[in-house]
Amino acid sequence: MAELRCPVCNEVVDTQRTPAMPFCSRRCKQIDLGRWLNEDYGLPFEPEDEADRKNESSESDEEE
């Protein structure tokens, strides 16, 4: 069996007994959810280049 660790508390998780995979407990699962809802976590985002947005808006203005 591969060793799996809880992403919140870093405890070793018994995959056959945990009620909240991949977490070690429901408590850690709730902590993780709270972090997502408070925006402590996020997905990477790269803003568009402003020049690209200006070109797109001027092209759409010309088409109208």
C-alpha positions in Angstrom: 0.0 0.0 0.0 1.3 3.4 -0.9 1.6 5.9 1.9 -1.0 8.6 1.7 -0.9 11.7 3.8 -3.7 14.1 4.8 -3.2 17.3 2.9 -4.3 19.4 6.0 -2.5 17.8 9.0 0.0 15.6 7.2 -1.0 12.5 9.2 -0.7 9.1 7.5 -4.2 8.1 6.1 -5.5 4.5 6.3 -7.4 4.4 3.0 -9.5 1.4 4.2 -10.8 3.2 7.4 -11.0 6.9 6.7 -14.5 8.3 6.2 -13.3 11.3 4.2 -10.7 10.4 1.5 -8.1 11.8 0.9 -8.3 13.4 4.4 -7.7 11.6 7.7 -11.0 12.8 9.2 -14.1 14.7 8.6 -12.6 17.6 10.6 -9.7 17.9 8.2 -12.1 17.8 5.3 -14.1 20.7 6.8 -10.9 22.7 7.4 -10.0 22.2 3.7 -13.4 23.3 2.6 -13.3 26.4 4.7 -9.9 27.3 3.2 -11.4 27.1 -0.3 -14.5 29.1 0.7 -12.3 31.8 2.4 -10.2 31.9 -0.8 -7.1 30.9 1.0 -6.6 28.5 -1.9 -7.1 29.3 -5.6 -6.4 28.2 -9.0 -3.6 29.8 -11.0 -4.7 32.6 -13.2 -2.7 34.6 -15.8 -4.4 37.9 -16.8 -4.7 38.6 -20.4 -2.4 41.1 -22.0 -4.0 44.6 -22.1 -2.8 45.1 -25.6 -4.7 42.0 -26.7 -7.9 43.2 -25.1 -7.6 46.6 -26.7 -7.1 45.0 -30.2 -10.2 42.8 -29.7 -12.4 45.7 -28.6 -11.2 47.9 -31.5 -11.9 45.1 -34.0 -15.4 44.6 -32.7 -16.0 48.3 -32.9 -15.0 48.4 -36.5 -17.4 45.5 -37.4 -20.4 47.3 -36.0 
